[in-house]
Amino acid sequence: MDPAVRASRAHFERLLDPEFVEVGSSGRRYTYADMLAWLPDHPGGSQGGPRSLPSAIDAVLLAPGLVHLTYETDFDGRRARRSSLWRRRSAQTGWRMYYHQGTPVPPGAV
């Protein structure tokens, strides 16, 4: 969610699993390569741009090396509920996001 990370291909290569997949709110499927190409130009990818504000963060260990993270974001007045799977294959690679899905929250929804 940090604009400096979003703008850095090197950071994304380190944080996204090579088998990464995202299902966007549009229903479109994004791969690791798609995200590396797209995210630096995404809103929130510049130091002066809007920043995603997280809340309601919760994590559940599903198995050794696999965590399910859920949270909500507010990005420039647009809310979303998010879910991601993070996996750790080795101490050298560390934790990487393997799967992500975001669902927009309609205005006024609780």
SERO-4910 file (N, C-alpha, C, O; in steps of 0.05 Angstrom, whole numbers):
BEGIN
 pado doro    nc1    nc2    nc3   cac1   cac2   cac3    cc1    cc2    cc3    oc1    oc2    oc3
  Met    A     16    -24      0      0      0      0     17     25      0      7     47     -4
  Asp    A     43     22      5     61     45      5     67     53    -24     75     36    -40
  Pro    A     62     78    -31     68     87    -59     96     82    -68    101     76    -91
  Ala    A    116     84    -50    144     78    -58    147     49    -66    163     43    -84
  Val    A    133     31    -53    134      3    -61    119     -2    -87    129    -16   -105
  Arg    A     96     10    -90     80      7   -115     95     17   -139     92      6   -161
  Ala    A    112     37   -136    127     48   -158    153     33   -164    167     40   -184
  Ser    A    159     13   -149    185     -1   -152    181    -30   -162    170    -47   -148
  Arg    A    190    -34   -186    189    -62   -197    205    -81   -180    196   -104   -176
  Ala    A    227    -73   -169    244    -90   -153    228    -99   -127    230   -122   -119
  His    A    214    -80   -115    198    -87    -91    176   -107    -99    172   -127    -84
  Phe    A    163   -103   -121    141   -121   -129    152   -149   -136    139   -169   -129
  Glu    A    175   -150   -149    186   -176   -155    192   -191   -130    191   -216   -129
  Arg    A    199   -177   -109    205   -190    -83    180   -197    -68    180   -217    -53
  Leu    A    159   -182    -70    134   -186    -54    113   -204    -68     97   -216    -54
  Leu    A    114   -206    -94     94   -223   -108    106   -250   -114    129   -252   -123
  Asp    A     91   -271   -109     99   -298   -116    100   -300   -146     82   -290   -159
  Pro    A    119   -315   -157    120   -318   -187     94   -331   -198     88   -328   -222
  Glu    A     79   -345   -181     54   -357   -190     30   -340   -182      7   -350   -182
  Phe    A     34   -315   -175     13   -297   -166    -10   -295   -186     -6   -295   -210
  Val    A    -34   -293   -175    -59   -289   -190    -77   -270   -174    -79   -273   -150
  Glu    A    -89   -251   -188   -109   -234   -175   -134   -235   -192   -133   -236   -216
  Val    A   -157   -235   -177   -182   -232   -191   -192   -204   -183   -199   -199   -159
  Gly    A   -192   -186   -202   -199   -158   -196   -229   -155   -193   -245   -173   -199
  Ser    A   -237   -131   -183   -266   -126   -179   -281   -126   -205   -306   -130   -205
  Ser    A   -267   -123   -227   -280   -124   -254   -285   -153   -262   -299   -158   -282
  Gly    A   -273   -172   -248   -274   -200   -256   -250   -209   -273   -247   -232   -279
  Arg    A   -234   -189   -280   -210   -195   -296   -189   -210   -279   -186   -204   -256
  Arg    A   -175   -228   -292   -154   -243   -279   -127   -230   -286   -121   -225   -310
  Tyr    A   -111   -225   -266    -84   -213   -270    -63   -233   -261    -66   -247   -240
  Thr    A    -41   -235   -275    -19   -253   -268      4   -236   -257      3   -212   -256
  Tyr    A     25   -250   -249     49   -238   -239     60   -218   -260     66   -195   -253
  Ala    A     62   -226   -285     73   -209   -306     54   -184   -310     64   -162   -314
  Asp    A     28   -189   -310      9   -166   -313     13   -146   -291     14   -122   -297
  Met    A     16   -155   -266     19   -136   -244     45   -121   -245     45    -97   -240
  Leu    A     67   -134   -252     92   -120   -254     91    -98   -275    103    -77   -272
  Ala    A     77   -103   -297     75    -84   -318     55    -61   -311     60    -38   -319
  Trp    A     34    -67   -296     13    -48   -292     15    -31   -266      9     -8   -267
  Leu    A     25    -43   -244     24    -29   -219     39     -3   -217     29     16   -204
  Pro    A     63      0   -229     76     26   -226     60     49   -238     63     72   -229
  Asp    A     42     44   -257     25     65   -268     -3     67   -255    -18     85   -261
  His    A     -8     49   -236    -34     48   -222    -36     72   -203    -16     80   -191
  Pro    A    -60     83   -200    -63    105   -180    -53     95   -153    -59     72   -145
  Gly    A    -38    111   -139    -26    103   -113      2     94   -117     16     86    -98
  Gly    A     12     95   -142     39     86   -148     59    109   -149     82    105   -158
  Ser    A     51    133   -141     69    155   -140     70    168   -112     50    166    -98
  Gln    A     92    179   -105     95    191    -79     74    212    -72     65    213    -49
  Gly    A     66    228    -92     47    249    -86     18    241    -89      0    257    -84
  Gly    A     12    217    -98    -15    208   -104    -30    199    -79    -18    198    -57
  Pro    A    -55    192    -82    -71    182    -59    -59    156    -49    -46    141    -63
  Arg    A    -65    150    -24    -54    127    -10    -77    109      0    -97    120     10
  Ser    A    -74     83     -2    -94     65      8    -92     64     38    -70     59     49
  Leu    A   -114     67     52   -114     66     81   -127     40     90   -151     36     86
  Pro    A   -111     22    103   -122     -4    111   -136     -3    139   -130     14    155
  Ser    A   -155    -21    143   -168    -24    169   -178    -53    171   -177    -68    151
  Ala    A   -188    -60    194   -199    -86    200   -182   -109    190   -191   -128    177
  Ile    A   -156   -107    196   -137   -127    187   -138   -152    204   -138   -150    229
  Asp    A   -140   -175    191   -140   -201    206   -124   -221    190   -124   -221    165
  Ala    A   -110   -238    204    -94   -259    191    -99   -286    205   -101   -287    229
  Val    A   -100   -307    188   -104   -334    198    -83   -352    186    -79   -352    161
  Leu    A    -68   -366    202    -49   -386    192    -64   -410    183    -77   -424    199
  Leu    A    -64   -416    157    -79   -439    146    -62   -464    147    -73   -486    151
  Ala    A    -36   -462    144    -17   -484    145     10   -472    148     14   -448    144
  Pro    A     30   -488    155     57   -477    156     65   -464    129     63   -477    109
  Gly    A     72   -439    130     80   -425    106     57   -414     89     61   -406     66
  Leu    A     32   -413    100      9   -403     85     -9   -387    104    -20   -399    123
  Val    A    -13   -362     98    -29   -344    115    -51   -331     97    -46   -323     75
  His    A    -75   -330    108    -98   -317     95   -101   -290    109   -106   -288    133
  Leu    A    -98   -268     94   -100   -241    104   -126   -228     94   -131   -229     69
  Thr    A   -142   -216    111   -166   -201    103   -164   -173    114   -153   -169    136
  Tyr    A   -174   -154    100   -173   -126    109   -191   -109     91   -201   -118     70
  Glu    A   -196    -85    100   -211    -66     83   -192    -43     76   -174    -37     91
  Thr    A   -198    -30     54   -182     -6     46   -201     16     39   -224     12     30
  Asp    A   -191     40     42   -204     64     32   -183     78     14   -162     86     24
  Phe    A   -189     80    -11   -171     92    -30   -185    116    -43   -201    112    -61
  Asp    A   -178    139    -34   -190    163    -45   -221    163    -44   -234    171    -63
  Gly    A   -232    153    -22   -261    152    -18   -274    127    -28   -298    123    -24
  Arg    A   -259    109    -41   -271     83    -50   -262     61    -31   -238     57    -27
  Arg    A   -282     47    -20   -276     26     -1   -277     -1    -15   -291     -5    -35
  Ala    A   -261    -20     -5   -260    -47    -15   -254    -66      7   -239    -60     26
  Arg    A   -265    -90      6   -257   -112     24   -238   -130      8   -243   -136    -15
  Arg    A   -216   -137     21   -194   -151      7   -187   -177     21   -189   -179     46
  Ser    A   -178   -196      5   -170   -222     15   -145   -230      0   -144   -228    -25
  Ser    A   -125   -239     14   -101   -248      0    -89   -272     15    -92   -276     39
  Leu    A    -75   -289     -1    -60   -311     10    -30   -305      7    -21   -298    -15
  Trp    A    -16   -308     29     13   -304     29     26   -330     35     18   -345     53
  Arg    A     47   -337     20     61   -362     25     91   -357     27    102   -339     15
  Arg    A    103   -374     43    132   -373     47    143   -400     40    139   -420     54
  Arg    A    158   -401     18    170   -426      9    198   -430     22    206   -453     25
  Ser    A    212   -408     29    238   -411     41    244   -385     56    232   -364     52
  Ala    A    263   -387     74    272   -363     89    285   -343     70    283   -319     75
  Gln    A    297   -352     48    310   -334     29    290   -317     14    295   -294     10
  Thr    A    268   -329      6    248   -314    -10    229   -298      9    218   -278      0
  Gly    A    225   -307     33    207   -294     52    178   -297     43    171   -314     27
  Trp    A    161   -281     55    132   -282     50    126   -267     24    136   -245     19
  Arg    A    110   -280      7    102   -268    -19     72   -272    -23     61   -293    -15
  Met    A     60   -252    -35     31   -254    -40     27   -273    -64     38   -269    -86
  Tyr    A     11   -294    -59      5   -315    -79    -22   -310    -93    -24   -316   -117
  Tyr    A    -41   -299    -79    -68   -295    -90    -80   -270    -77    -75   -264    -53
  His    A    -95   -255    -92   -109   -231    -81   -136   -227    -95   -139   -232   -119
  Gln    A   -155   -218    -79   -181   -211    -91   -192   -187    -75   -191   -186    -51
  Gly    A   -203   -167    -90   -215   -144    -77   -244   -141    -87   -250   -146   -110
  Thr    A   -261   -134    -68   -289   -130    -75   -298   -102    -66   -295    -95    -43
  Pro    A   -308    -86    -85   -316    -59    -78   -339    -59    -57   -356    -77    -58
  Val    A   -339    -40    -40   -360    -37    -20   -378    -13    -29   -368      9    -32
  Pro    A   -404    -18    -34   -421      4    -43   -423     26    -22   -421     21      2
  Pro    A   -426     51    -31   -429     73    -12   -451     68      8   -473     59      1
  Gly    A   -446     74     33   -466     70     54   -467     42     66   -481     38     86
  Ala    A   -454     22     54   -454     -5     65   -438     -6     90   -418      8     93
  Val    A   -446    -24    108   -432    -27    133   -411    -49    131   -397    -55    150
***
